[in-house]
Amino acid sequence: MVGDAAGLIDLTRGVGMDAAGLSGRLAAKAIDLARKNRQPVIEVYSRLMSRVVDQTRRNQQRGITNSRPMICFRSILTKVC
């Protein structure tokens, strides 16, 4: 799931447009990488989104509160919050 359907939320600002846009771009990148590397798209997408979530967590711990997207990412196979 990508975009608004993924349930991405920026907890600091209470919006999700930036996160929805980023997830769409990462979905396109995941499709391209999966095709090139002959991997399941969902695994590539989950890995890409997990990196974003991990970076967001690190930013929050350092007190950087304008990082986007915030910590809620759900896909069919994973839930990272």
C-alpha positions as CSV (number, residue, x, y, z in Angstrom):
1,M,0.0,0.0,0.0
2,V,1.2,3.5,-0.8
3,G,0.1,7.0,-0.5
4,D,-2.9,7.8,1.7
5,A,-3.9,4.1,1.7
6,A,-0.7,3.2,3.5
7,G,-1.8,5.2,6.6
8,L,1.4,7.2,6.8
9,I,1.1,10.0,9.3
10,D,3.4,12.9,10.2
11,L,2.8,12.9,14.0
12,T,4.5,16.2,14.5
13,R,2.4,18.2,12.0
14,G,-0.7,16.0,11.9
15,V,-0.7,15.6,8.1
16,G,0.3,12.9,5.7
17,M,0.7,14.4,2.2
18,D,4.5,14.5,2.2
19,A,4.7,10.9,3.4
20,A,2.1,9.8,0.9
21,G,4.1,11.4,-1.9
22,L,7.3,9.9,-0.7
23,S,5.8,6.4,-0.4
24,G,4.6,6.7,-4.0
25,R,8.0,7.6,-5.3
26,L,9.5,4.8,-3.3
27,A,7.0,2.4,-4.7
28,A,8.0,3.3,-8.2
29,K,11.7,2.9,-7.2
30,A,10.9,-0.5,-5.6
31,I,9.2,-1.7,-8.8
32,D,12.3,-0.7,-10.9
33,L,14.7,-2.3,-8.4
34,A,12.7,-5.4,-8.1
35,R,12.5,-5.9,-11.8
36,K,16.3,-5.4,-12.2
37,N,17.2,-7.7,-9.3
38,R,14.4,-10.2,-9.8
39,Q,13.1,-9.7,-6.2
40,P,9.5,-9.5,-5.0
41,V,8.4,-5.8,-5.1
42,I,6.9,-5.9,-1.6
43,E,10.2,-6.9,-0.1
44,V,12.0,-4.1,-1.9
45,Y,9.4,-1.6,-1.0
46,S,9.3,-2.7,2.7
47,R,13.1,-2.4,2.9
48,L,13.0,1.1,1.4
49,M,10.2,2.3,3.7
50,S,11.9,0.8,6.7
51,R,15.0,2.9,6.0
52,V,12.9,6.0,5.9
53,V,11.2,5.1,9.2
54,D,14.5,4.3,10.8
55,Q,15.9,7.6,9.8
56,T,12.8,9.4,11.1
57,R,13.2,7.7,14.4
58,R,16.9,8.8,14.6
59,N,15.9,12.3,13.8
60,Q,13.2,12.3,16.5
61,Q,15.7,11.0,19.1
62,R,18.1,13.9,18.2
63,G,15.3,16.4,18.5
64,I,14.8,17.0,14.8
65,T,11.1,17.3,14.6
66,N,10.4,18.4,11.0
67,S,11.5,15.1,9.5
68,R,9.1,13.5,7.1
69,P,7.5,11.0,6.9
70,M,6.8,10.2,10.5
71,I,6.8,6.8,12.1
72,C,3.7,5.0,10.9
73,F,4.2,2.7,8.0
74,R,2.0,-0.3,7.3
75,S,2.2,-2.7,4.4
76,I,0.6,-6.0,3.8
77,L,3.6,-7.8,5.3
78,T,5.0,-5.4,7.8
79,K,3.9,-2.8,10.4
80,V,6.5,-0.4,11.6
81,C,5.3,2.2,14.2
